[in-house]
Structures are given as C-alpha cells and as structure tokens.
C-alpha cells in the first residue's frame, strides 16, 4: 500500500475482528491494537479505527481503519 499510495493518500481497510469469522480463508487474526500497530510501524498516520458490524451478522464485528500515507 505504501509504495503505490501518494503522499497524504488515504487507505481504507476492514478485517474480521479476531477469530470471529465464518470464512476459513482468513488465516490471520487481528484486533484493534494489532492492526493499529501494523499501520503505525509502516509509517502511516491512523486517522480512524472502529468496530463495525460484520456483513449481515448481528453477533460479529469487523475492524475498520482509515490511515494516511505519511511519506
């Protein structure tokens, strides 16, 4: 993302929260702290991070993050 995103460009990412996913293709599990740390260590500025409902499932959540390319 960093390589192709312009300076000050925004990236929008959503992932299932932790192990609460109904799809076996998601091999990595994230929570807010892990996702935040990944973007900060990649020199992004995190603008927003929040939990949102996962698809049409009322008991599951996703993490939504907006980050800005700092370089």
PDB file of N, CA, C, O and CB in Angstrom:
ATOM      1  N   UNK A   1       0.828  -1.185   0.000  1.00  0.00           N
ATOM      2  CA  UNK A   1       0.000   0.000   0.000  1.00  0.00           C
ATOM      3  C   UNK A   1       0.873   1.248   0.000  1.00  0.00           C
ATOM      4  O   UNK A   1       0.602   2.211  -0.717  1.00  0.00           O
ATOM      5  CB  UNK A   1      -0.942  -0.002   1.205  1.00  0.00           C
ATOM      6  N   UNK A   2       1.907   1.217   0.803  1.00  0.00           N
ATOM      7  CA  UNK A   2       2.770   2.392   0.949  1.00  0.00           C
ATOM      8  C   UNK A   2       3.417   2.779  -0.382  1.00  0.00           C
ATOM      9  O   UNK A   2       3.545   3.961  -0.704  1.00  0.00           O
ATOM     10  CB  UNK A   2       3.855   2.125   2.001  1.00  0.00           C
ATOM     11  N   UNK A   3       3.818   1.772  -1.142  1.00  0.00           N
ATOM     12  CA  UNK A   3       4.557   2.016  -2.386  1.00  0.00           C
ATOM     13  C   UNK A   3       3.673   2.685  -3.442  1.00  0.00           C
ATOM     14  O   UNK A   3       4.159   3.530  -4.193  1.00  0.00           O
ATOM     15  CB  UNK A   3       5.119   0.698  -2.934  1.00  0.00           C
ATOM     16  N   UNK A   4       2.403   2.330  -3.515  1.00  0.00           N
ATOM     17  CA  UNK A   4       1.572   2.856  -4.594  1.00  0.00           C
ATOM     18  C   UNK A   4       0.679   4.023  -4.175  1.00  0.00           C
ATOM     19  O   UNK A   4       0.066   4.671  -5.023  1.00  0.00           O
ATOM     20  CB  UNK A   4       0.720   1.760  -5.143  1.00  0.00           C
ATOM     21  N   UNK A   5       0.604   4.291  -2.881  1.00  0.00           N
ATOM     22  CA  UNK A   5      -0.239   5.370  -2.379  1.00  0.00           C
ATOM     23  C   UNK A   5       0.526   6.694  -2.395  1.00  0.00           C
ATOM     24  O   UNK A   5       1.670   6.766  -1.946  1.00  0.00           O
ATOM     25  CB  UNK A   5      -0.735   5.051  -0.954  1.00  0.00           C
ATOM     26  N   UNK A   6      -0.117   7.735  -2.913  1.00  0.00           N
ATOM     27  CA  UNK A   6       0.515   9.053  -2.917  1.00  0.00           C
ATOM     28  C   UNK A   6       0.708   9.564  -1.498  1.00  0.00           C
ATOM     29  O   UNK A   6       0.041   9.111  -0.567  1.00  0.00           O
ATOM     30  CB  UNK A   6      -0.322  10.049  -3.727  1.00  0.00           C
ATOM     31  N   UNK A   7       1.635  10.518  -1.340  1.00  0.00           N
ATOM     32  CA  UNK A   7       1.823  11.156  -0.045  1.00  0.00           C
ATOM     33  C   UNK A   7       0.509  11.807   0.365  1.00  0.00           C
ATOM     34  O   UNK A   7      -0.147  12.470  -0.439  1.00  0.00           O
ATOM     35  CB  UNK A   7       2.978  12.202  -0.091  1.00  0.00           C
ATOM     36  N   UNK A   8       0.140  11.612   1.611  1.00  0.00           N
ATOM     37  CA  UNK A   8      -1.111  12.095   2.192  1.00  0.00           C
ATOM     38  C   UNK A   8      -2.335  11.337   1.660  1.00  0.00           C
ATOM     39  O   UNK A   8      -3.469  11.701   1.970  1.00  0.00           O
ATOM     40  CB  UNK A   8      -1.267  13.582   1.911  1.00  0.00           C
ATOM     41  N   UNK A   9      -2.108  10.276   0.854  1.00  0.00           N
ATOM     42  CA  UNK A   9      -3.212   9.457   0.360  1.00  0.00           C
ATOM     43  C   UNK A   9      -3.790   8.622   1.490  1.00  0.00           C
ATOM     44  O   UNK A   9      -3.095   8.295   2.452  1.00  0.00           O
ATOM     45  CB  UNK A   9      -2.748   8.549  -0.794  1.00  0.00           C
ATOM     46  N   UNK A  10      -5.058   8.284   1.368  1.00  0.00           N
ATOM     47  CA  UNK A  10      -5.744   7.520   2.406  1.00  0.00           C
ATOM     48  C   UNK A  10      -5.961   6.079   1.963  1.00  0.00           C
ATOM     49  O   UNK A  10      -6.196   5.799   0.787  1.00  0.00           O
ATOM     50  CB  UNK A  10      -7.086   8.173   2.755  1.00  0.00           C
ATOM     51  N   UNK A  11      -5.877   5.175   2.931  1.00  0.00           N
ATOM     52  CA  UNK A  11      -6.189   3.766   2.704  1.00  0.00           C
ATOM     53  C   UNK A  11      -7.317   3.390   3.667  1.00  0.00           C
ATOM     54  O   UNK A  11      -7.313   3.783   4.834  1.00  0.00           O
ATOM     55  CB  UNK A  11      -4.917   2.846   2.912  1.00  0.00           C
ATOM     56  N   UNK A  12      -8.273   2.628   3.159  1.00  0.00           N
ATOM     57  CA  UNK A  12      -9.419   2.160   3.940  1.00  0.00           C
ATOM     58  C   UNK A  12      -9.351   0.637   3.975  1.00  0.00           C
ATOM     59  O   UNK A  12      -9.322  -0.009   2.928  1.00  0.00           O
ATOM     60  CB  UNK A  12     -10.790   2.665   3.329  1.00  0.00           C
ATOM     61  N   UNK A  13      -9.326   0.062   5.176  1.00  0.00           N
ATOM     62  CA  UNK A  13      -9.178  -1.385   5.322  1.00  0.00           C
ATOM     63  C   UNK A  13     -10.210  -1.882   6.332  1.00  0.00           C
ATOM     64  O   UNK A  13     -10.470  -1.234   7.346  1.00  0.00           O
ATOM     65  CB  UNK A  13      -7.726  -1.763   5.773  1.00  0.00           C
ATOM     66  N   UNK A  14     -10.783  -3.028   6.039  1.00  0.00           N
ATOM     67  CA  UNK A  14     -11.654  -3.685   7.004  1.00  0.00           C
ATOM     68  C   UNK A  14     -11.290  -5.167   7.070  1.00  0.00           C
ATOM     69  O   UNK A  14     -11.054  -5.814   6.050  1.00  0.00           O
ATOM     70  CB  UNK A  14     -13.153  -3.497   6.624  1.00  0.00           C
ATOM     71  N   UNK A  15     -11.249  -5.684   8.294  1.00  0.00           N
ATOM     72  CA  UNK A  15     -10.921  -7.096   8.537  1.00  0.00           C
ATOM     73  C   UNK A  15     -11.852  -7.629   9.630  1.00  0.00           C
ATOM     74  O   UNK A  15     -12.324  -6.863  10.470  1.00  0.00           O
ATOM     75  CB  UNK A  15      -9.408  -7.271   8.952  1.00  0.00           C
ATOM     76  N   UNK A  16     -12.116  -8.946   9.618  1.00  0.00           N
ATOM     77  CA  UNK A  16     -12.911  -9.518  10.716  1.00  0.00           C
ATOM     78  C   UNK A  16     -12.178  -9.356  12.046  1.00  0.00           C
ATOM     79  O   UNK A  16     -10.950  -9.427  12.099  1.00  0.00           O
ATOM     80  CB  UNK A  16     -13.212 -11.016  10.452  1.00  0.00           C
ATOM     81  N   UNK A  17     -12.929  -9.141  13.102  1.00  0.00           N
ATOM     82  CA  UNK A  17     -12.341  -8.982  14.437  1.00  0.00           C
ATOM     83  C   UNK A  17     -11.913 -10.331  14.988  1.00  0.00           C
ATOM     84  O   UNK A  17     -12.731 -11.243  15.109  1.00  0.00           O
ATOM     85  CB  UNK A  17     -13.340  -8.308  15.400  1.00  0.00           C
ATOM     86  N   UNK A  18     -10.651 -10.462  15.317  1.00  0.00           N
ATOM     87  CA  UNK A  18     -10.121 -11.665  15.956  1.00  0.00           C
ATOM     88  C   UNK A  18     -10.478 -12.938  15.230  1.00  0.00           C
ATOM     89  O   UNK A  18     -10.453 -12.983  14.000  1.00  0.00           O
ATOM     90  CB  UNK A  18     -10.610 -11.752  17.352  1.00  0.00           C
ATOM     91  N   UNK A  19     -10.806 -13.969  15.973  1.00  0.00           N
ATOM     92  CA  UNK A  19     -11.141 -15.255  15.392  1.00  0.00           C
ATOM     93  C   UNK A  19     -12.601 -15.397  15.047  1.00  0.00           C
ATOM     94  O   UNK A  19     -13.050 -16.493  14.709  1.00  0.00           O
ATOM     95  CB  UNK A  19     -10.752 -16.336  16.316  1.00  0.00           C
ATOM     96  N   UNK A  20     -13.356 -14.316  15.122  1.00  0.00           N
ATOM     97  CA  UNK A  20     -14.791 -14.380  14.878  1.00  0.00           C
ATOM     98  C   UNK A  20     -15.092 -14.179  13.397  1.00  0.00           C
ATOM     99  O   UNK A  20     -15.539 -13.112  12.976  1.00  0.00           O
ATOM    100  CB  UNK A  20     -15.527 -13.330  15.719  1.00  0.00           C
ATOM    101  N   UNK A  21     -14.842 -15.214  12.627  1.00  0.00           N
ATOM    102  CA  UNK A  21     -15.049 -15.136  11.192  1.00  0.00           C
ATOM    103  C   UNK A  21     -15.646 -16.447  10.717  1.00  0.00           C
ATOM    104  O   UNK A  21     -15.275 -17.519  11.197  1.00  0.00           O
ATOM    105  CB  UNK A  21     -13.726 -14.825  10.448  1.00  0.00           C
ATOM    106  N   UNK A  22     -16.563 -16.360   9.785  1.00  0.00           N
ATOM    107  CA  UNK A  22     -17.204 -17.566   9.263  1.00  0.00           C
ATOM    108  C   UNK A  22     -16.545 -18.066   7.979  1.00  0.00           C
ATOM    109  O   UNK A  22     -17.148 -18.839   7.234  1.00  0.00           O
ATOM    110  CB  UNK A  22     -18.675 -17.301   9.011  1.00  0.00           C
ATOM    111  N   UNK A  23     -15.326 -17.634   7.719  1.00  0.00           N
ATOM    112  CA  UNK A  23     -14.626 -17.991   6.489  1.00  0.00           C
ATOM    113  C   UNK A  23     -13.242 -18.541   6.845  1.00  0.00           C
ATOM    114  O   UNK A  23     -12.478 -17.881   7.549  1.00  0.00           O
ATOM    115  CB  UNK A  23     -14.509 -16.759   5.534  1.00  0.00           C
ATOM    116  N   UNK A  24     -12.920 -19.721   6.373  1.00  0.00           N
ATOM    117  CA  UNK A  24     -11.629 -20.351   6.683  1.00  0.00           C
ATOM    118  C   UNK A  24     -10.465 -19.714   5.933  1.00  0.00           C
ATOM    119  O   UNK A  24      -9.311 -20.027   6.225  1.00  0.00           O
ATOM    120  CB  UNK A  24     -11.686 -21.827   6.357  1.00  0.00           C
ATOM    121  N   UNK A  25     -10.734 -18.830   4.975  1.00  0.00           N
ATOM    122  CA  UNK A  25      -9.669 -18.202   4.196  1.00  0.00           C
ATOM    123  C   UNK A  25      -8.943 -17.104   4.966  1.00  0.00           C
ATOM    124  O   UNK A  25      -7.855 -16.692   4.564  1.00  0.00           O
ATOM    125  CB  UNK A  25     -10.237 -17.632   2.920  1.00  0.00           C
ATOM    126  N   UNK A  26      -9.514 -16.628   6.049  1.00  0.00           N
ATOM    127  CA  UNK A  26      -8.846 -15.611   6.874  1.00  0.00           C
ATOM    128  C   UNK A  26      -7.900 -16.341   7.824  1.00  0.00           C
ATOM    129  O   UNK A  26      -8.331 -16.891   8.837  1.00  0.00           O
ATOM    130  CB  UNK A  26      -9.891 -14.724   7.674  1.00  0.00           C
ATOM    131  N   UNK A  27      -6.614 -16.343   7.494  1.00  0.00           N
ATOM    132  CA  UNK A  27      -5.655 -17.108   8.296  1.00  0.00           C
ATOM    133  C   UNK A  27      -5.015 -16.277   9.396  1.00  0.00           C
ATOM    134  O   UNK A  27      -4.457 -16.835  10.341  1.00  0.00           O
ATOM    135  CB  UNK A  27      -4.578 -17.676   7.407  1.00  0.00           C
ATOM    136  N   UNK A  28      -5.085 -14.953   9.292  1.00  0.00           N
ATOM    137  CA  UNK A  28      -4.540 -14.088  10.336  1.00  0.00           C
ATOM    138  C   UNK A  28      -5.687 -13.457  11.114  1.00  0.00           C
ATOM    139  O   UNK A  28      -6.746 -13.153  10.567  1.00  0.00           O
ATOM    140  CB  UNK A  28      -3.620 -12.994   9.730  1.00  0.00           C
ATOM    141  N   UNK A  29      -5.443 -13.272  12.398  1.00  0.00           N
ATOM    142  CA  UNK A  29      -6.481 -12.683  13.246  1.00  0.00           C
ATOM    143  C   UNK A  29      -5.982 -11.355  13.795  1.00  0.00           C
ATOM    144  O   UNK A  29      -4.844 -11.246  14.251  1.00  0.00           O
ATOM    145  CB  UNK A  29      -6.872 -13.645  14.405  1.00  0.00           C
ATOM    146  N   UNK A  30      -6.844 -10.352  13.745  1.00  0.00           N
ATOM    147  CA  UNK A  30      -6.486  -9.009  14.166  1.00  0.00           C
ATOM    148  C   UNK A  30      -7.456  -8.506  15.230  1.00  0.00           C
ATOM    149  O   UNK A  30      -8.634  -8.862  15.245  1.00  0.00           O
ATOM    150  CB  UNK A  30      -6.467  -8.059  12.966  1.00  0.00           C
ATOM    151  N   UNK A  31      -6.924  -7.669  16.116  1.00  0.00           N
ATOM    152  CA  UNK A  31      -7.769  -6.850  16.973  1.00  0.00           C
ATOM    153  C   UNK A  31      -7.340  -5.407  16.724  1.00  0.00           C
ATOM    154  O   UNK A  31      -6.441  -5.160  15.921  1.00  0.00           O
ATOM    155  CB  UNK A  31      -7.641  -7.257  18.509  1.00  0.00           C
ATOM    156  N   UNK A  32      -7.964  -4.469  17.395  1.00  0.00           N
ATOM    157  CA  UNK A  32      -7.655  -3.057  17.148  1.00  0.00           C
ATOM    158  C   UNK A  32      -6.191  -2.739  17.414  1.00  0.00           C
ATOM    159  O   UNK A  32      -5.578  -1.995  16.649  1.00  0.00           O
ATOM    160  CB  UNK A  32      -8.536  -2.169  18.011  1.00  0.00           C
ATOM    161  N   UNK A  33      -5.615  -3.288  18.486  1.00  0.00           N
ATOM    162  CA  UNK A  33      -4.225  -2.981  18.837  1.00  0.00           C
ATOM    163  C   UNK A  33      -3.242  -3.501  17.797  1.00  0.00           C
ATOM    164  O   UNK A  33      -2.304  -2.800  17.418  1.00  0.00           O
ATOM    165  CB  UNK A  33      -3.888  -3.570  20.196  1.00  0.00           C
ATOM    166  N   UNK A  34      -3.455  -4.725  17.339  1.00  0.00           N
ATOM    167  CA  UNK A  34      -2.545  -5.302  16.342  1.00  0.00           C
ATOM    168  C   UNK A  34      -2.626  -4.528  15.032  1.00  0.00           C
ATOM    169  O   UNK A  34      -1.596  -4.188  14.451  1.00  0.00           O
ATOM    170  CB  UNK A  34      -2.873  -6.790  16.100  1.00  0.00           C
ATOM    171  N   UNK A  35      -3.835  -4.248  14.563  1.00  0.00           N
ATOM    172  CA  UNK A  35      -3.999  -3.527  13.303  1.00  0.00           C
ATOM    173  C   UNK A  35      -3.420  -2.120  13.392  1.00  0.00           C
ATOM    174  O   UNK A  35      -2.754  -1.656  12.466  1.00  0.00           O
ATOM    175  CB  UNK A  35      -5.476  -3.461  12.917  1.00  0.00           C
ATOM    176  N   UNK A  36      -3.674  -1.446  14.506  1.00  0.00           N
ATOM    177  CA  UNK A  36      -3.107  -0.111  14.717  1.00  0.00           C
ATOM    178  C   UNK A  36      -1.578  -0.167  14.676  1.00  0.00           C
ATOM    179  O   UNK A  36      -0.946   0.653  14.011  1.00  0.00           O
ATOM    180  CB  UNK A  36      -3.586   0.476  16.065  1.00  0.00           C
ATOM    181  N   UNK A  37      -0.991  -1.118  15.375  1.00  0.00           N
ATOM    182  CA  UNK A  37       0.469  -1.254  15.424  1.00  0.00           C
ATOM    183  C   UNK A  37       1.062  -1.521  14.047  1.00  0.00           C
ATOM    184  O   UNK A  37       2.119  -0.984  13.715  1.00  0.00           O
ATOM    185  CB  UNK A  37       0.862  -2.376  16.376  1.00  0.00           C
ATOM    186  N   UNK A  38       0.395  -2.342  13.244  1.00  0.00           N
ATOM    187  CA  UNK A  38       0.891  -2.628  11.888  1.00  0.00           C
ATOM    188  C   UNK A  38       0.954  -1.361  11.042  1.00  0.00           C
ATOM    189  O   UNK A  38       1.935  -1.131  10.335  1.00  0.00           O
ATOM    190  CB  UNK A  38      -0.004  -3.671  11.200  1.00  0.00           C
ATOM    191  N   UNK A  39      -0.079  -0.551  11.112  1.00  0.00           N
ATOM    192  CA  UNK A  39      -0.086   0.670  10.301  1.00  0.00           C
ATOM    193  C   UNK A  39       0.907   1.702  10.820  1.00  0.00           C
ATOM    194  O   UNK A  39       1.583   2.355  10.025  1.00  0.00           O
ATOM    195  CB  UNK A  39      -1.483   1.273  10.269  1.00  0.00           C
ATOM    196  N   UNK A  40       1.007   1.862  12.121  1.00  0.00           N
ATOM    197  CA  UNK A  40       1.955   2.827  12.693  1.00  0.00           C
ATOM    198  C   UNK A  40       3.391   2.404  12.384  1.00  0.00           C
ATOM    199  O   UNK A  40       4.223   3.243  12.038  1.00  0.00           O
ATOM    200  CB  UNK A  40       1.750   2.954  14.226  1.00  0.00           C
ATOM    201  N   UNK A  41       3.685   1.111  12.505  1.00  0.00           N
ATOM    202  CA  UNK A  41       5.045   0.646  12.201  1.00  0.00           C
ATOM    203  C   UNK A  41       5.363   0.789  10.718  1.00  0.00           C
ATOM    204  O   UNK A  41       6.532   0.859  10.341  1.00  0.00           O
ATOM    205  CB  UNK A  41       5.218  -0.814  12.631  1.00  0.00           C
ATOM    206  N   UNK A  42       4.337   0.832   9.876  1.00  0.00           N
ATOM    207  CA  UNK A  42       4.527   1.068   8.450  1.00  0.00           C
ATOM    208  C   UNK A  42       4.549   2.549   8.097  1.00  0.00           C
ATOM    209  O   UNK A  42       4.458   2.913   6.925  1.00  0.00           O
ATOM    210  CB  UNK A  42       3.441   0.381   7.671  1.00  0.00           C
ATOM    211  N   UNK A  43       4.668   3.391   9.098  1.00  0.00           N
ATOM    212  CA  UNK A  43       4.755   4.843   8.961  1.00  0.00           C
ATOM    213  C   UNK A  43       3.492   5.471   8.377  1.00  0.00           C
ATOM    214  O   UNK A  43       3.568   6.453   7.638  1.00  0.00           O
ATOM    215  CB  UNK A  43       5.930   5.198   8.098  1.00  0.00           C
ATOM    216  N   UNK A  44       2.333   4.905   8.708  1.00  0.00           N
ATOM    217  CA  UNK A  44       1.056   5.510   8.368  1.00  0.00           C
ATOM    218  C   UNK A  44       0.563   6.299   9.579  1.00  0.00           C
ATOM    219  O   UNK A  44       0.932   6.006  10.716  1.00  0.00           O
ATOM    220  CB  UNK A  44       0.014   4.427   7.934  1.00  0.00           C
ATOM    221  N   UNK A  45      -0.260   7.286   9.326  1.00  0.00           N
ATOM    222  CA  UNK A  45      -0.940   8.013  10.392  1.00  0.00           C
ATOM    223  C   UNK A  45      -2.365   7.470  10.448  1.00  0.00           C
ATOM    224  O   UNK A  45      -3.113   7.591   9.478  1.00  0.00           O
ATOM    225  CB  UNK A  45      -0.916   9.582  10.148  1.00  0.00           C
ATOM    226  N   UNK A  46      -2.741   6.878  11.567  1.00  0.00           N
ATOM    227  CA  UNK A  46      -4.080   6.314  11.717  1.00  0.00           C
ATOM    228  C   UNK A  46      -5.053   7.447  12.006  1.00  0.00           C
ATOM    229  O   UNK A  46      -4.941   8.139  13.018  1.00  0.00           O
ATOM    230  CB  UNK A  46      -4.121   5.240  12.850  1.00  0.00           C
ATOM    231  N   UNK A  47      -6.006   7.626  11.103  1.00  0.00           N
ATOM    232  CA  UNK A  47      -6.998   8.688  11.233  1.00  0.00           C
ATOM    233  C   UNK A  47      -8.220   8.227  12.021  1.00  0.00           C
ATOM    234  O   UNK A  47      -8.817   9.002  12.768  1.00  0.00           O
ATOM    235  CB  UNK A  47      -7.424   9.177   9.857  1.00  0.00           C
ATOM    236  N   UNK A  48      -8.584   6.957  11.848  1.00  0.00           N
ATOM    237  CA  UNK A  48      -9.787   6.433  12.478  1.00  0.00           C
ATOM    238  C   UNK A  48      -9.674   4.915  12.566  1.00  0.00           C
ATOM    239  O   UNK A  48      -9.197   4.262  11.638  1.00  0.00           O
ATOM    240  CB  UNK A  48     -11.061   6.852  11.690  1.00  0.00           C
ATOM    241  N   UNK A  49     -10.114   4.366  13.683  1.00  0.00           N
ATOM    242  CA  UNK A  49     -10.219   2.921  13.826  1.00  0.00           C
ATOM    243  C   UNK A  49     -11.450   2.629  14.665  1.00  0.00           C
ATOM    244  O   UNK A  49     -11.635   3.215  15.732  1.00  0.00           O
ATOM    245  CB  UNK A  49      -8.930   2.308  14.472  1.00  0.00           C
ATOM    246  N   UNK A  50     -12.302   1.712  14.178  1.00  0.00           N
ATOM    247  CA  UNK A  50     -13.547   1.428  14.892  1.00  0.00           C
ATOM    248  C   UNK A  50     -14.054   0.026  14.557  1.00  0.00           C
ATOM    249  O   UNK A  50     -13.666  -0.585  13.561  1.00  0.00           O
ATOM    250  CB  UNK A  50     -14.620   2.479  14.545  1.00  0.00           C
ATOM    251  N   UNK A  51     -14.923  -0.446  15.419  1.00  0.00           N
ATOM    252  CA  UNK A  51     -15.616  -1.702  15.150  1.00  0.00           C
ATOM    253  C   UNK A  51     -16.898  -1.399  14.390  1.00  0.00           C
ATOM    254  O   UNK A  51     -17.611  -0.445  14.700  1.00  0.00           O
ATOM    255  CB  UNK A  51     -15.921  -2.472  16.468  1.00  0.00           C
ATOM    256  N   UNK A  52     -17.177  -2.221  13.400  1.00  0.00           N
ATOM    257  CA  UNK A  52     -18.412  -2.106  12.636  1.00  0.00           C
ATOM    258  C   UNK A  52     -19.034  -3.497  12.535  1.00  0.00           C
ATOM    259  O   UNK A  52     -18.324  -4.492  12.682  1.00  0.00           O
ATOM    260  CB  UNK A  52     -18.152  -1.493  11.214  1.00  0.00           C
ATOM    261  N   UNK A  53     -20.342  -3.592  12.286  1.00  0.00           N
ATOM    262  CA  UNK A  53     -20.963  -4.913  12.142  1.00  0.00           C
ATOM    263  C   UNK A  53     -20.349  -5.685  10.979  1.00  0.00           C
ATOM    264  O   UNK A  53     -20.042  -5.114   9.932  1.00  0.00           O
ATOM    265  CB  UNK A  53     -22.477  -4.773  11.938  1.00  0.00           C
ATOM    266  N   UNK A  54     -20.176  -6.979  11.175  1.00  0.00           N
ATOM    267  CA  UNK A  54     -19.596  -7.851  10.157  1.00  0.00           C
ATOM    268  C   UNK A  54     -20.690  -8.319   9.214  1.00  0.00           C
ATOM    269  O   UNK A  54     -21.577  -9.074   9.611  1.00  0.00           O
ATOM    270  CB  UNK A  54     -18.876  -9.061  10.803  1.00  0.00           C
ATOM    271  N   UNK A  55     -20.632  -7.878   7.982  1.00  0.00           N
ATOM    272  CA  UNK A  55     -21.604  -8.235   6.947  1.00  0.00           C
ATOM    273  C   UNK A  55     -23.026  -8.169   7.492  1.00  0.00           C
ATOM    274  O   UNK A  55     -23.443  -7.125   7.993  1.00  0.00           O
ATOM    275  CB  UNK A  55     -21.313  -9.638   6.397  1.00  0.00           C
ATOM    276  N   UNK A  56     -23.767  -9.251   7.405  1.00  0.00           N
ATOM    277  CA  UNK A  56     -25.156  -9.244   7.877  1.00  0.00           C
ATOM    278  C   UNK A  56     -25.313 -10.061   9.147  1.00  0.00           C
ATOM    279  O   UNK A  56     -26.380 -10.617   9.409  1.00  0.00           O
ATOM    280  CB  UNK A  56     -26.089  -9.782   6.796  1.00  0.00           C
ATOM    281  N   UNK A  57     -24.267 -10.132   9.920  1.00  0.00           N
ATOM    282  CA  UNK A  57     -24.275 -10.969  11.119  1.00  0.00           C
ATOM    283  C   UNK A  57     -24.295 -10.064  12.341  1.00  0.00           C
ATOM    284  O   UNK A  57     -23.363  -9.290  12.557  1.00  0.00           O
ATOM    285  CB  UNK A  57     -23.041 -11.925  11.152  1.00  0.00           C
ATOM    286  N   UNK A  58     -25.340 -10.156  13.133  1.00  0.00           N
ATOM    287  CA  UNK A  58     -25.510  -9.222  14.248  1.00  0.00           C
ATOM    288  C   UNK A  58     -24.586  -9.491  15.429  1.00  0.00           C
ATOM    289  O   UNK A  58     -24.393  -8.604  16.260  1.00  0.00           O
ATOM    290  CB  UNK A  58     -26.925  -9.264  14.720  1.00  0.00           C
ATOM    291  N   UNK A  59     -24.002 -10.701  15.530  1.00  0.00           N
ATOM    292  CA  UNK A  59     -23.166 -11.020  16.689  1.00  0.00           C
ATOM    293  C   UNK A  59     -21.674 -10.897  16.405  1.00  0.00           C
ATOM    294  O   UNK A  59     -20.864 -11.085  17.312  1.00  0.00           O
ATOM    295  CB  UNK A  59     -23.466 -12.413  17.164  1.00  0.00           C
ATOM    296  N   UNK A  60     -21.297 -10.590  15.183  1.00  0.00           N
ATOM    297  CA  UNK A  60     -19.884 -10.500  14.827  1.00  0.00           C
ATOM    298  C   UNK A  60     -19.533  -9.080  14.422  1.00  0.00           C
ATOM    299  O   UNK A  60     -20.377  -8.338  13.920  1.00  0.00           O
ATOM    300  CB  UNK A  60     -19.544 -11.476  13.693  1.00  0.00           C
ATOM    301  N   UNK A  61     -18.278  -8.710  14.645  1.00  0.00           N
ATOM    302  CA  UNK A  61     -17.801  -7.369  14.294  1.00  0.00           C
ATOM    303  C   UNK A  61     -16.604  -7.454  13.363  1.00  0.00           C
ATOM    304  O   UNK A  61     -15.924  -8.477  13.280  1.00  0.00           O
ATOM    305  CB  UNK A  61     -17.432  -6.576  15.556  1.00  0.00           C
ATOM    306  N   UNK A  62     -16.368  -6.360  12.671  1.00  0.00           N
ATOM    307  CA  UNK A  62     -15.164  -6.163  11.871  1.00  0.00           C
ATOM    308  C   UNK A  62     -14.440  -4.944  12.429  1.00  0.00           C
ATOM    309  O   UNK A  62     -15.009  -4.167  13.195  1.00  0.00           O
ATOM    310  CB  UNK A  62     -15.504  -5.981  10.345  1.00  0.00           C
ATOM    311  N   UNK A  63     -13.204  -4.791  12.044  1.00  0.00           N
ATOM    312  CA  UNK A  63     -12.443  -3.592  12.385  1.00  0.00           C
ATOM    313  C   UNK A  63     -12.279  -2.790  11.106  1.00  0.00           C
ATOM    314  O   UNK A  63     -11.878  -3.329  10.075  1.00  0.00           O
ATOM    315  CB  UNK A  63     -11.046  -3.944  13.028  1.00  0.00           C
ATOM    316  N   UNK A  64     -12.585  -1.518  11.174  1.00  0.00           N
ATOM    317  CA  UNK A  64     -12.450  -0.609  10.037  1.00  0.00           C
ATOM    318  C   UNK A  64     -11.389   0.413  10.414  1.00  0.00           C
ATOM    319  O   UNK A  64     -11.438   0.999  11.495  1.00  0.00           O
ATOM    320  CB  UNK A  64     -13.824   0.088   9.669  1.00  0.00           C
ATOM    321  N   UNK A  65     -10.425   0.626   9.514  1.00  0.00           N
ATOM    322  CA  UNK A  65      -9.347   1.578   9.787  1.00  0.00           C
ATOM    323  C   UNK A  65      -9.145   2.478   8.576  1.00  0.00           C
ATOM    324  O   UNK A  65      -9.206   2.029   7.432  1.00  0.00           O
ATOM    325  CB  UNK A  65      -8.029   0.840  10.143  1.00  0.00           C
ATOM    326  N   UNK A  66      -8.904   3.751   8.849  1.00  0.00           N
ATOM    327  CA  UNK A  66      -8.527   4.718   7.833  1.00  0.00           C
ATOM    328  C   UNK A  66      -7.153   5.235   8.221  1.00  0.00           C
ATOM    329  O   UNK A  66      -6.956   5.711   9.339  1.00  0.00           O
ATOM    330  CB  UNK A  66      -9.580   5.885   7.707  1.00  0.00           C
ATOM    331  N   UNK A  67      -6.201   5.144   7.296  1.00  0.00           N
ATOM    332  CA  UNK A  67      -4.840   5.581   7.589  1.00  0.00           C
ATOM    333  C   UNK A  67      -4.298   6.418   6.426  1.00  0.00           C
ATOM    334  O   UNK A  67      -4.674   6.229   5.270  1.00  0.00           O
ATOM    335  CB  UNK A  67      -3.920   4.363   7.858  1.00  0.00           C
ATOM    336  N   UNK A  68      -3.414   7.337   6.769  1.00  0.00           N
ATOM    337  CA  UNK A  68      -2.822   8.255   5.783  1.00  0.00           C
ATOM    338  C   UNK A  68      -1.360   7.909   5.576  1.00  0.00           C
ATOM    339  O   UNK A  68      -0.625   7.644   6.527  1.00  0.00           O
ATOM    340  CB  UNK A  68      -2.966   9.731   6.236  1.00  0.00           C
ATOM    341  N   UNK A  69      -0.951   7.917   4.304  1.00  0.00           N
ATOM    342  CA  UNK A  69       0.452   7.703   3.963  1.00  0.00           C
ATOM    343  C   UNK A  69       1.254   8.903   4.458  1.00  0.00           C
ATOM    344  O   UNK A  69       1.003  10.035   4.045  1.00  0.00           O
ATOM    345  CB  UNK A  69       0.638   7.496   2.422  1.00  0.00           C
ATOM    346  N   UNK A  70       2.202   8.659   5.326  1.00  0.00           N
ATOM    347  CA  UNK A  70       2.968   9.741   5.946  1.00  0.00           C
ATOM    348  C   UNK A  70       4.170  10.158   5.111  1.00  0.00           C
ATOM    349  O   UNK A  70       4.730  11.231   5.335  1.00  0.00           O
ATOM    350  CB  UNK A  70       3.432   9.324   7.321  1.00  0.00           C
ATOM    351  N   UNK A  71       4.570   9.339   4.165  1.00  0.00           N
ATOM    352  CA  UNK A  71       5.783   9.651   3.378  1.00  0.00           C
ATOM    353  C   UNK A  71       5.456   9.759   1.919  1.00  0.00           C
ATOM    354  O   UNK A  71       6.343  10.014   1.105  1.00  0.00           O
ATOM    355  CB  UNK A  71       6.864   8.588   3.583  1.00  0.00           C
TER     356      UNK A  71
END
